Amino acid sequence: MKIALEIRRKRAIAVTISIIVQCLLGLFLGHHYDMGIFFTVGHGVSHGVSPYGIFPSREIFKNPAFLEQLPGIGYPPPWALYLGLVYLVLYNSTRSIFAYNLGIKLPSILSNVILAFLVERMAVQEGAVRKYSDKIFYFFLFNPFMIYVSAVWGQFDSFNILVTVLALNEVYSRRIKRSSVLLALSASLKILPFILFPLFVMFVKRNCSLRSSLEFIMTCAVSIAVFSCLPFVVFGWNPEIVFDNLGYHFNRAGGFTLFNIVELLYDQAVLPQGLELLGFVWILALVLGYYILCRTSLNKRMDLVRWSSSLSFILLLTRSWVSEQNVVMLLPLVMLVTVVNFGGWRTNDLIWVNAFVFAFLNTSPFQMFFLVSPEPLAFMMKLDQSFRALRLSLRFISVLPWQALGWSYVLRTLRH
């Protein structure tokens, strides 16, 4: 009894420290470009303006730290609506850009804490030893990369993967409607989790019934329509710009992929003329992945976790553009597979360390201080003028171990 109380006390202290650290970082730091977009989109939505336009951000906030103009959000409507709500509740009442900054990040900060409890519990239920389950708990509270993406950068991948994991648990528990709504919400925050839709349908069909799978499909379709389409109707937003930007998923080149060599060789961030078909490779890769899945068992929760991680890995390894922040969406899934099925931890650490190294070579961390000081970004821009070719070369090299690690993981899980 005393031991259990001591464990709970230590965990309560750890959770408190984690939240305080993340909130302090989240208050003052943020990605110059991404958070600038979030700030201005929140202002626009709260004033009845579509989040899918061009915003005079510097003029809106009367702050020289902002870029003069910024584009609208690149995600479906739910996150834009949340940004508008935070603007109305926090910024309008405090007129503090720092309070606004923290308010935007709260879902991600809290998601890190919830993931600590949720993933650890799943690992214990699947037979993980105490040494690894404890490590999982503290990983999500204090991992530098998780905190960097969530509290410092301001991206909401932690929230996104939390909703996805909840959807996975619900479908395994045969709560079909609840799972389909959660998966629809996840895909309506960032579209990446939508690649798991066929996986969930296959699981329901194999382990429940055809009727249940049809129920899952219909509920998910209606939910996506409510989350992603209804706001355009209710608020009168023009969806044309969204359709115009669909090419982003097929023609951009760079980020945490082998295609970032395009910037080194051609000084551009789109696929060169004649190589546009490479932007569709991820579709073929996923089709092949699902073909293999059709020939394997899919009835346990770890089957769902294993295939979710493998399909997500395949997508990130074959897309022509991937942001390093998206790696956060892999970590809970890969962690469960490596700890439960393989009894190890090294793969998980190699993934986040590799992504963090890439982030520095991509100059992302230097953009995080724009609200408090322009000097780090100015220093990086000046340094980049002299060492740009070297930096881009090292950035490309840093992707090679990521590719090797990723494909090794996919092949290993497919053979399991």
Sequence and secondary structure as in RCSB ss.txt:
>XXXX:A:sequence
MKIALEIRRKRAIAVTISIIVQCLLGLFLGHHYDMGIFFTVGHGVSHGVSPYGIFPSREIFKNPAFLEQLPGIGY
PPPWALYLGLVYLVLYNSTRSIFAYNLGIKLPSILSNVILAFLVERMAVQEGAVRKYSDKIFYFFLFNPFMIYVS
AVWGQFDSFNILVTVLALNEVYSRRIKRSSVLLALSASLKILPFILFPLFVMFVKRNCSLRSSLEFIMTCAVSIA
VFSCLPFVVFGWNPEIVFDNLGYHFNRAGGFTLFNIVELLYDQAVLPQGLELLGFVWILALVLGYYILCRTSLNK
RMDLVRWSSSLSFILLLTRSWVSEQNVVMLLPLVMLVTVVNFGGWRTNDLIWVNAFVFAFLNTSPFQMFFLVSPE
PLAFMMKLDQSFRALRLSLRFISVLPWQALGWSYVLRTLRH
>XXXX:A:secstr
 HHHHHHHHHHHHHHHHHHHHHHHHHHH B TTHHHHHHHHHHHHHTT  SSSEE HHHHHT TTS S EE  SS
 HHHHHHHHHHIIIIIHHH  HHHHHHHHHHHHHHHHHHHHHHHHHHHHHTT  HHHHHHHHHHHHH HHHHIII
III   HHHHHHHHHHHHHHHHTT HHHHHHHHHHHHHH SGGGGGHHHHHHHHHHHT HHHHHHHHHHHHHHHI
IIIIHHHHHHT  THHHHHGGGHHHHB EESSGGGHHHHHHS SB  TT GGGGGHHHHHHHHHHHHHTTS   S
HHHHHHHHHHHHHHHHHH SEE GGGGGGTHHHHHHIIIIIS   HHHHHHHHHHHHHHHHTTGGGGTBTTT SH
HHHHHHHHHHHHHHHHHHHHHHHHHHHHHHHHHHHHHHHH 
